[in-house]
Every structure is written in C-alpha cells, then in structure tokens.
Amino acid sequence: MDAYIGTILAFGFDFPPIDWAQCQGQTLQVSQNQALFATIGSFYGGNGSTVFQLPNLCGRMPISIGPAQPTYNLPSYAIGNFGGQQTVNLLTSNMPLHNHGTSAVNVSFQASTVPNPTTPASAPSTSNPYLGASGGGTGLATIWSQQLESPVTVKGLGLSGNTDTAGGTAPVSVLNPYLALNFCIAVQGIFPTRQ
C-alpha cells in the first residue's frame, strides 16, 4: 500500500502492517528514520537532533489543528499539542447552587411562666401549666385540657441544625463512549511535497 510518510490510519487488526508503526509514542533514532523525521520532526517529542517520537494515541482522541475560533469559543491547537484528562474531581465551585435537607433540628423554647411543681395537680390549670399529674395528685389528669388549649405561651424560639453530608471523593469519568482501534503511522512510503 503506497501512502505518504507520516500518514496516520486506523486498522481493524492489532498489529502494524509492513512499513507502518503503531502510534504509541515510541522513540526513534533520527539517523535511521531521516525521511520520517523530515516529515514529522519533533512535534510529538524527542530532542530533535538524535531522537524523535511517534504520536501517542493510546487513550487519546485525535483533534484537528487550527487557529482559535472565537465565534464558537474554541481555543487554538498546534500540531502535537495534547491535553485533557479521563476523570475529574468535582469541587464545590463546579456544582450548581443547591440546598440539602436538614438531618437534625434542635428546637429550644422558653415558657412565659414556670410551672410550680410544689403544688401537685390532677389536671392542668392556669396555676399549673404542665401536662399530667405529679406528686400527690390522683393521677387521673388528662394529657390535654380542652379549656386550656395553649397552656404555655412561647416567649422565644430558636432553631439550630446541620445538613446531611453528601458526596464522596471518587473522581467522575469524563471519557466519551469509545471504540478502540489500531492507529498506525506510515514510516516508509512516498515523501509528501508541499503544494
């Protein structure tokens, strides 16, 4: 198969055909691969004088090079640039504004009058504004008195609580659905000439 040196193609088998090499970031000697080095240079790594590297597409998605596209809010990519990551940790600043339900609420209040436990009663009354009987009473007091629907006047009310702890520290995958293919680069072939 005649191809331009430096051409990258995907193959459906798991080995490189003759005159091709897999795109796995291998380091090659400039002296033994002068035509390929003249084509791709050190875009993908190497010192540019004695060694250079092949593109590494292991776990990466190829994108096109080109200038920034402000209309679409896209950055500029030069040949050989790489970036991105397969997982990210979400931070509070990344999450949308939201609320959590409260897991515990502590309520405190203070009555306007203090019951007098030294005067036992068998039923709540204005002088004994507490429920049930105590002390030497008959024990027959009802828990709620119809004539005394609000036996205690609330003077102050305070609420305190905390929210449920949510989430964990596991990173979130941002990997697109994928199909693994064998990307190979032509290391021998037709030398490409500029138009």
VOLO-248641 format. One record per residue: x, y, z of N, C-alpha, C, O in turn. Coordinates in steps of 0.02 Angstrom, whole numbers, padded with zeros to 5 digits, always signed. Layout:
N
XYZXYZXYZXYZ/...
END
This chain:
195
+00043-00059+00000+00000+00000+00000+00045+00061+00000+00083+00072+00047/+00040+00102-00051+00079+00163-00053+00043+00218-00013-00016+00232-00026/+00078+00247+00033+00050+00301+00074+00103+00354+00084+00163+00339+00080/+00082+00414+00097+00131+00466+00114+00162+00450+00182+00128+00427+00227/+00227+00461+00188+00261+00452+00253+00229+00500+00303+00220+00559+00289/+00212+00474+00360+00180+00515+00412+00104+00510+00412+00072+00538+00456/+00075+00474+00364+00003+00464+00364-00017+00421+00423+00016+00372+00439/-00072+00440+00456-00098+00400+00512-00165+00372+00491-00210+00409+00470/-00172+00306+00498-00235+00272+00482-00254+00225+00539-00212+00203+00577/-00319+00211+00543-00344+00162+00592-00352+00095+00556-00378+00093+00500/-00330+00042+00588-00337-00026+00561-00379-00068+00608-00381-00056+00668/-00414-00116+00579-00456-00160+00618-00421-00220+00647-00452-00261+00680/-00356-00227+00637-00317-00281+00666-00267-00251+00716-00256-00191+00716/-00238-00294+00758-00199-00269+00815-00123-00267+00804-00086-00267+00853/-00100-00264+00742-00028-00258+00729-00018-00207+00674-00063-00194+00635/+00043-00179+00669+00056-00132+00614+00075-00171+00551+00115-00218+00554/+00047-00152+00493+00068-00184+00432+00140-00163+00415+00168-00118+00446/+00169-00196+00365+00237-00180+00345+00242-00107+00324+00196-00081+00292/+00296-00073+00342+00309-00002+00329+00266+00045+00371+00263+00104+00357/+00234+00018+00423+00193+00059+00469+00216+00044+00540+00246-00008+00553/+00202+00090+00586+00215+00079+00658+00155+00103+00697+00121+00150+00677/+00142+00070+00753+00085+00091+00794+00099+00160+00826+00156+00176+00842/+00047+00199+00834+00053+00266+00864+00050+00260+00940-00002+00271+00970/+00107+00241+00970+00111+00230+01041+00167+00269+01074+00190+00252+01129/+00190+00322+01041+00241+00366+01071+00311+00337+01072+00352+00359+01112/+00327+00290+01028+00393+00260+01028+00446+00312+01010+00434+00358+00972/+00506+00303+01037+00563+00346+01022+00603+00312+00966+00622+00254+00971/+00617+00351+00913+00656+00326+00856+00719+00367+00847+00722+00425+00868/+00769+00336+00816+00832+00371+00801+00823+00411+00737+00798+00386+00687/+00845+00474+00738+00842+00517+00679+00884+00486+00623+00863+00486+00565/+00943+00461+00640+00989+00434+00590+00960+00375+00551+00979+00364+00494/+00916+00336+00582+00887+00278+00550+00819+00292+00517+00792+00249+00483/+00791+00352+00528+00724+00369+00503+00723+00441+00478+00680+00480+00498/+00770+00458+00435+00778+00527+00414+00718+00554+00375+00699+00612+00384/+00688+00514+00331+00630+00537+00292+00570+00551+00338+00536+00601+00330/+00557+00505+00385+00502+00515+00431+00515+00575+00476+00469+00615+00489/+00578+00583+00500+00594+00640+00542+00586+00705+00503+00563+00755+00531/+00605+00705+00439+00596+00765+00398+00523+00783+00390+00506+00841+00378/+00479+00734+00396+00408+00746+00389+00375+00769+00454+00341+00820+00455/+00386+00733+00510+00351+00749+00572+00395+00785+00624+00369+00812+00673/+00460+00786+00614+00505+00821+00660+00495+00798+00732+00484+00739+00745/+00500+00845+00778+00493+00829+00849+00426+00855+00877+00421+00872+00936/+00375+00858+00833+00308+00880+00855+00283+00838+00913+00247+00864+00956/+00300+00775+00915+00272+00729+00964+00321+00709+01018+00307+00664+01057/+00379+00742+01020+00428+00729+01072+00496+00713+01044+00504+00704+00983/+00544+00708+01087+00613+00695+01067+00655+00759+01070+00627+00813+01080/+00720+00753+01062+00764+00811+01068+00774+00847+01001+00802+00901+00999/+00750+00816+00946+00754+00849+00881+00822+00846+00847+00829+00871+00792/+00871+00815+00879+00936+00809+00847+00956+00736+00838+00979+00716+00784/+00947+00696+00890+00965+00625+00884+00904+00578+00888+00905+00525+00857/+00853+00598+00924+00793+00556+00931+00730+00598+00922+00729+00659+00932/+00677+00564+00902+00610+00595+00898+00559+00541+00915+00575+00482+00917/+00498+00562+00928+00446+00515+00949+00388+00514+00900+00373+00563+00866/+00357+00456+00896+00296+00448+00857+00237+00474+00898+00241+00479+00959/+00182+00492+00864+00123+00514+00902+00099+00458+00949+00106+00399+00934/+00072+00478+01006+00045+00429+01054-00030+00438+01057-00055+00485+01088/-00066+00393+01025-00139+00395+01026-00169+00345+01076-00230+00333+01074/-00128+00317+01119-00154+00270+01170-00199+00309+01218-00175+00353+01254/-00262+00292+01220-00309+00325+01265-00322+00398+01248-00345+00436+01291/-00308+00418+01187-00319+00488+01166-00363+00491+01105-00367+00444+01066/-00395+00547+01097-00438+00560+01040-00404+00612+00996-00385+00665+01021/-00395+00599+00931-00364+00650+00888-00412+00707+00874-00472+00697+00867/-00385+00768+00871-00425+00827+00852-00386+00865+00799-00326+00855+00791/-00420+00908+00764-00388+00945+00709-00348+01004+00735-00366+01035+00786/-00294+01020+00700-00255+01080+00716-00291+01140+00685-00332+01133+00641/-00274+01199+00709-00303+01258+00679-00304+01317+00726-00290+01310+00785/-00319+01376+00699-00320+01437+00739-00381+01438+00785-00428+01399+00777/-00379+01484+00833-00435+01492+00880-00498+01512+00841-00494+01548+00791/-00554+01489+00864-00618+01505+00833-00661+01543+00884-00700+01513+00920/-00653+01610+00888-00690+01647+00939-00766+01643+00930-00803+01650+00979/-00788+01632+00869-00861+01627+00858-00890+01569+00898-00945+01574+00925/-00853+01515+00902-00876+01456+00938-00842+01447+01006-00852+01396+01039/-00804+01497+01027-00768+01495+01091-00721+01434+01095-00717+01402+01147/-00686+01419+01040-00639+01364+01037-00567+01390+01039-00552+01441+01009/-00522+01355+01074-00452+01377+01076-00415+01356+01013-00442+01321+00970/-00353+01379+01008-00310+01361+00953-00269+01299+00971-00246+01293+01028/-00262+01254+00924-00222+01193+00935-00167+01189+00883-00180+01193+00823/-00105+01183+00906-00048+01173+00861-00034+01098+00856-00051+01060+00901/-00003+01078+00801+00011+01007+00792+00056+00981+00849+00105+01013+00867/+00037+00924+00876+00075+00894+00931+00049+00914+01000+00070+00884+01050/+00005+00964+01005-00024+00982+01071-00064+00923+01098-00097+00887+01060/-00061+00913+01162-00103+00863+01193-00127+00890+01260-00096+00935+01289/-00182+00863+01283-00210+00886+01347-00272+00846+01364-00287+00796+01333/-00306+00869+01414-00367+00836+01436-00352+00782+01488-00294+00766+01501/-00404+00756+01516-00398+00702+01565-00460+00659+01563-00513+00680+01539/-00453+00597+01587-00508+00549+01583-00556+00555+01641-00614+00537+01635/-00533+00581+01698-00576+00590+01756-00562+00658+01788-00508+00687+01779/-00611+00684+01824-00603+00747+01860-00633+00739+01930-00679+00700+01940/-00607+00777+01976-00637+00782+02043-00681+00844+02044-00658+00899+02029/-00744+00835+02062-00790+00892+02066-00776+00930+02131-00766+00901+02184/-00777+00996+02125-00768+01040+02182-00834+01076+02195-00878+01076+02152/-00840+01105+02253-00900+01143+02269-00911+01198+02218-00968+01213+02201/-00857+01228+02194-00864+01282+02145-00887+01257+02077-00910+01297+02036/-00882+01191+02062-00906+01163+01999-00980+01145+01999-01011+01139+01947/-01008+01137+02059-01077+01113+02064-01127+01170+02059-01112+01226+02079/-01186+01156+02032-01238+01207+02031-01260+01224+02102-01254+01184+02148/-01285+01285+02111-01311+01306+02176-01370+01263+02195-01416+01254+02155/-01369+01235+02256-01424+01192+02278-01426+01189+02354-01380+01212+02388/-01481+01161+02381-01490+01153+02453-01496+01079+02470-01516+01039+02427/-01480+01062+02531-01489+00994+02556-01541+00996+02611-01549+01047+02645/-01577+00942+02620-01624+00937+02676-01586+00935+02741-01528+00915+02744/-01619+00956+02794-01587+00956+02860-01596+00888+02892-01650+00859+02891/-01542+00862+02920-01546+00796+02951-01565+00799+03024-01593+00751+03051/-01551+00854+03058-01568+00859+03128-01584+00932+03144-01550+00978+03122/-01636+00941+03184-01655+01008+03205-01663+01007+03280-01698+00964+03307/-01632+01053+03314-01640+01060+03385-01683+01122+03398-01667+01176+03375/-01737+01112+03435-01783+01167+03449-01780+01182+03524-01783+01136+03565/-01773+01245+03540-01775+01265+03610-01825+01321+03618-01829+01366+03576/-01864+01319+03672-01911+01373+03685-01915+01384+03760-01894+01342+03800/-01941+01440+03778-01945+01460+03848-02017+01482+03863-02045+01524+03827/-02046+01455+03915-02114+01472+03933-02115+01540+03968-02066+01561+03999/-02173+01574+03962-02179+01639+03995-02191+01631+04070-02177+01677+04109/-02216+01574+04089-02225+01560+04161-02192+01494+04176-02190+01450+04133/-02167+01486+04235-02134+01425+04256-02182+01385+04299-02209+01412+04347/-02194+01321+04282-02240+01281+04323-02215+01275+04394-02155+01277+04407/-02261+01267+04440-02245+01261+04511-02253+01188+04530-02309+01167+04546/-02199+01150+04530-02205+01078+04546-02220+01064+04619-02234+01007+04637/-02218+01116+04661-02232+01103+04732-02307+01100+04745-02328+01079+04799/-02347+01121+04697-02419+01118+04705-02445+01065+04657-02462+01081+04600/-02449+01001+04679-02471+00948+04635-02543+00961+04611-02584+00990+04646/-02556+00938+04550-02624+00945+04522-02641+00882+04484-02598+00847+04459/-02706+00869+04481-02728+00811+04444-02750+00830+04374-02764+00786+04333/-02753+00895+04358-02770+00919+04291-02734+00985+04279-02721+01022+04327/-02716+00999+04217-02684+01064+04203-02732+01121+04219-02792+01116+04210/-02703+01175+04242-02743+01234+04257-02700+01295+04244-02641+01288+04226/-02728+01354+04253-02688+01415+04243-02632+01421+04293-02581+01452+04279/-02640+01391+04353-02586+01394+04402-02537+01337+04395-02481+01340+04421/-02556+01284+04360-02512+01227+04348-02511+01212+04273-02544+01165+04251/-02473+01251+04233-02475+01243+04160-02427+01189+04135-02384+01202+04094/-02435+01129+04160-02397+01073+04134-02444+01015+04125-02498+01013+04153/-02422+00967+04086-02466+00911+04069-02459+00855+04120-02405+00842+04146/-02514+00823+04134-02513+00765+04178-02513+00783+04251-02506+00842+04269/-02520+00735+04292-02520+00745+04364-02451+00733+04392-02410+00700+04361/-02439+00761+04451-02374+00749+04483-02383+00746+04558-02435+00765+04585/-02332+00722+04590-02332+00723+04664-02390+00684+04693-02402+00626+04675/-02427+00717+04738-02480+00682+04774-02547+00686+04740-02598+00674+04773/-02549+00701+04675-02614+00705+04641-02644+00637+04632-02614+00586+04648/-02704+00637+04605-02740+00574+04596-02714+00533+04538-02728+00473+04534/-02677+00564+04492-02651+00527+04435-02702+00519+04380-02689+00483+04331/-02760+00551+04387-02812+00543+04337-02814+00601+04287-02861+00606+04248/-02765+00645+04289-02766+00704+04245-02761+00683+04172-02724+00637+04155/-02798+00716+04130-02792+00703+04059-02731+00740+04032-02709+00790+04061/-02704+00716+03978-02644+00745+03950-02659+00812+03918-02616+00857+03919/-02719+00821+03890-02736+00885+03858-02801+00911+03887-02850+00873+03893/-02802+00974+03904-02862+01004+03932-02896+01046+03879-02865+01090+03850/-02961+01033+03866-02998+01072+03817-03003+01145+03837-03003+01190+03794/-03008+01158+03901-03014+01228+03923-02948+01264+03922-02945+01325+03930/-02895+01227+03914-02828+01257+03915-02791+01236+03852-02742+01199+03857/-02813+01259+03793-02784+01236+03730-02712+01258+03721-02673+01222+03689/-02692+01314+03749-02623+01337+03745-02598+01350+03816-02595+01408+03837/-02581+01298+03852-02562+01308+03922-02497+01346+03930-02486+01376+03983/-02454+01346+03880-02389+01380+03887-02383+01431+03830-02393+01414+03772/-02367+01492+03847-02355+01543+03797-02280+01542+03780-02238+01548+03824/-02264+01535+03716-02195+01533+03695-02168+01604+03692-02194+01647+03657/-02114+01615+03729-02083+01681+03731-02028+01688+03679-02021+01740+03648/-01988+01636+03669-01934+01639+03620-01926+01571+03587-01937+01520+03619/-01907+01570+03525-01900+01508+03489-01834+01510+03451-01821+01558+03415/-01793+01460+03459-01729+01458+03423-01722+01392+03386-01741+01339+03413/-01695+01393+03326-01683+01333+03287-01609+01327+03272-01575+01377+03257/-01584+01267+03275-01516+01255+03254-01515+01186+03222-01555+01143+03240/-01469+01175+03174-01466+01110+03142-01407+01105+03095-01368+01152+03089/-01400+01049+03063-01347+01039+03014-01375+01002+02954-01428+00969+02960/-01341+01006+02898-01365+00972+02838-01330+00904+02831-01276+00893+02860/-01361+00861+02793-01332+00795+02781-01267+00803+02742-01261+00846+02698/-01218+00762+02758-01157+00759+02718-01174+00721+02654-01205+00668+02657/-01152+00748+02598-01168+00717+02534-01105+00709+02492-01058+00749+02499/-01105+00659+02451-01050+00650+02403-00991+00614+02433-00990+00593+02491/-00941+00606+02391-00879+00572+02410-00821+00602+02372-00825+00658+02347/-00767+00566+02369-00707+00593+02336-00689+00554+02273-00636+00566+02244/-00733+00509+02251-00718+00470+02190-00719+00516+02129-00767+00554+02121/-00668+00513+02086-00669+00554+02026-00725+00534+01978-00746+00476+01977/-00748+00582+01940-00802+00572+01892-00771+00562+01822-00728+00601+01802/-00794+00511+01787-00768+00499+01720-00797+00551+01671-00857+00564+01671/-00753+00579+01630-00774+00625+01577-00755+00596+01509-00750+00632+01460/-00745+00530+01507-00725+00496+01446-00785+00485+01402-00837+00459+01424/-00779+00504+01338-00833+00492+01291-00839+00418+01277-00791+00381+01287/-00897+00395+01255-00901+00325+01233-00849+00313+01178-00837+00357+01137/-00818+00256+01178-00762+00245+01132-00762+00175+01102-00795+00130+01127/-00724+00168+01049-00709+00105+01017-00634+00105+01004-00609+00148+00967/-00598+00059+01033-00525+00057+01025-00508+00029+00956-00531-00025+00937/-00466+00066+00919-00441+00045+00854-00365+00048+00854-00335+00078+00899/-00334+00017+00805-00261+00015+00799-00238+00072+00753-00241+00066+00692/-00215+00128+00783-00191+00184+00743-00117+00173+00727-00076+00159+00772/-00100+00178+00663-00032+00167+00641-00010+00225+00597-00050+00258+00565/+00056+00237+00596+00085+00291+00556+00132+00260+00504+00169+00213+00519/+00129+00286+00443+00172+00260+00389+00243+00285+00401+00256+00345+00403/+00290+00238+00410+00360+00257+00421+00401+00251+00356+00457+00276+00353/+00373+00220+00305+00403+00215+00239+00348+00232+00188+00288+00223+00202/+00367+00256+00131+00318+00271+00079+00338+00330+00037+00398+00344+00027/+00290+00366+00012+00301+00424-00032+00315+00485+00011+00279+00498+00059/+00367+00520-00006+00383+00581+00032+00334+00636+00011+00329+00652-00048/+00297+00665+00059+00248+00716+00041+00282+00782+00021+00328+00805+00055/+00260+00810-00033+00286+00875-00054+00231+00928-00044+00172+00914-00051/+00253+00988-00027+00205+01043-00016+00177+01066-00082+00210+01062-00133/+00116+01090-00081+00085+01117-00142+00114+01185-00157+00095+01217-00206/
END
